[in-house]
Amino acid sequence: MAEDKKKEGDDKPEVKKKKRLPTIVMIAVGAILGGAGVVFAVPPKEIKVPTQQKPRDLVDVTHPDFIEHAFNPKSKAGRGIATMKFKFVYTVREDLEAEAFEKIKENWDLAKSNTLQILTNRSIEEFSSEQGLRSLEKDLIDDLDRTVFPAKKGEQIARVTRVLWDKRLYQ
């Protein structure tokens, strides 16, 4: 009888359940279709690579004017006399060459004064030795570099690189 009641209670017609895809499959299909839509609907992103400017060429320029001094160097006994005449070479970018020349003209008198000061603080023995002469050249280059091309915003427009001797005479 219990079985009969079950059968009688189940008089409802049997409804077939629809087979549905699992939720995870539906999410995956949606993601695939959405991704494909983005690929075709959204234009590709343009990546702009900054073009590096062609580095300007550096040129070595020999300043045409001489710096010439006749002075009394330091000496232990007696008075000596020395005469020195030199030019200097500076390195500058091609596009800044005119500006560098203007800086030299602005600072020329100060450069001459500073080089005379450096020369008078040396002795004849220092001028005579190779090491003393190299030290003098280095000091002249450093001072001319600072004086003639002062740094503006931490950058110099040119750099003094060499001293070209024309005359060195000491007695």
CORSULKA-V727851 format. One record per residue. N is the residue number from 1. PHI is phi in radians with two decimals (999 if undefined). OMEGA is omega as a letter, one per 40 degrees, with the letter a starting at -180 (none if undefined). D_LAST is the distance of its C-alpha to the last C-alpha in whole Angstrom. Layout:
# CORSULKA-V727851
N;PHI;OMEGA;D_LAST
N;PHI;OMEGA;D_LAST
This chain:
# CORSULKA-V727851
1;999;i;144
2;-1.06;a;141
3;-1.24;i;140
4;-1.19;i;142
5;-1.12;i;140
6;-1.11;a;137
7;-1.17;a;138
8;-1.24;i;140
9;-1.24;a;137
10;-1.68;a;135
11;-1.22;i;137
12;-1.14;i;134
13;-1.17;a;133
14;-1.29;i;130
15;-1.77;i;127
16;-1.34;i;124
17;-1.39;i;121
18;-1.29;i;118
19;-1.49;i;115
20;-1.94;i;112
21;-1.29;i;109
22;-1.10;a;107
23;-1.03;a;104
24;-1.10;i;101
25;-1.20;i;102
26;-1.12;i;102
27;-1.13;a;99
28;-1.11;i;97
29;-1.12;i;99
30;-1.09;i;98
31;-1.16;a;94
32;-1.14;i;94
33;-1.15;i;96
34;-1.15;i;93
35;-1.14;i;90
36;-1.15;i;92
37;-1.12;i;92
38;-1.13;a;89
39;-1.11;a;87
40;-1.55;a;89
41;-1.53;a;89
42;-1.60;i;86
43;-1.18;a;83
44;-1.14;a;80
45;-1.34;i;77
46;-1.54;i;74
47;-1.71;i;71
48;-1.67;i;68
49;-1.58;a;65
50;-1.12;i;62
51;-1.38;i;60
52;-1.38;i;56
53;-1.23;i;54
54;-1.09;a;52
55;-1.10;a;49
56;-1.28;a;46
57;-1.30;i;44
58;-1.59;i;40
59;-2.18;i;38
60;-1.62;a;34
61;-2.11;i;32
62;-1.62;i;29
63;-1.16;a;28
64;-1.27;a;28
65;-1.53;i;25
66;-1.56;i;21
67;-1.86;a;20
68;-2.24;i;16
69;-2.38;i;14
70;-2.01;a;11
71;-2.62;i;11
72;-1.80;i;10
73;-1.31;i;10
74;-1.11;i;12
75;-2.59;a;11
76;-1.42;a;13
77;-2.29;i;12
78;1.31;a;11
79;-2.03;i;9
80;-1.93;i;6
81;-2.34;i;5
82;-2.40;i;6
83;-2.25;i;9
84;-2.35;a;12
85;-2.44;a;15
86;-2.67;i;18
87;-2.02;i;22
88;-2.31;i;24
89;-1.97;i;28
90;-2.24;i;31
91;-1.87;a;34
92;-2.57;i;37
93;-1.23;a;41
94;-0.97;a;42
95;-1.28;a;44
96;-1.86;a;42
97;-1.09;a;39
98;-1.15;i;40
99;-1.14;i;40
100;-1.13;i;36
101;-1.12;i;35
102;-1.14;i;36
103;-1.08;i;35
104;-1.10;a;31
105;-1.09;i;32
106;-1.12;a;34
107;-1.86;a;31
108;-1.07;a;28
109;-1.12;i;27
110;-1.15;i;27
111;-1.11;i;25
112;-1.10;i;22
113;-1.11;a;22
114;-1.16;i;22
115;-1.18;i;20
116;-1.10;i;17
117;-1.06;i;19
118;-1.11;a;18
119;-1.17;a;14
120;-1.26;i;14
121;-1.54;i;16
122;-1.88;i;14
123;-1.75;i;11
124;-1.04;i;8
125;-1.07;i;11
126;-1.17;i;13
127;-1.20;a;11
128;-1.39;a;11
129;-1.56;i;14
130;-1.10;a;17
131;-1.12;i;19
132;-1.12;i;16
133;-1.19;i;16
134;-1.12;i;20
135;-1.13;i;20
136;-1.09;i;18
137;-1.03;i;20
138;-1.08;i;23
139;-1.14;i;22
140;-1.13;i;21
141;-1.08;a;25
142;-1.06;a;27
143;-1.22;i;26
144;-1.09;i;26
145;-1.06;i;29
146;-1.21;a;31
147;-1.35;a;29
148;-1.36;a;30
149;-2.11;a;33
150;-1.11;a;35
151;-1.26;i;38
152;-2.05;a;41
153;1.01;i;44
154;1.37;a;42
155;-2.29;i;41
156;-1.74;i;38
157;-1.43;i;39
158;-2.69;i;36
159;-2.38;i;33
160;-1.32;a;29
161;-2.03;a;29
162;-2.61;i;25
163;-2.02;i;22
164;-1.91;a;21
165;-1.37;i;18
166;-1.92;a;17
167;-2.61;i;13
168;-2.41;a;10
169;-2.34;i;7
170;-2.39;a;4
171;-2.30;none;0
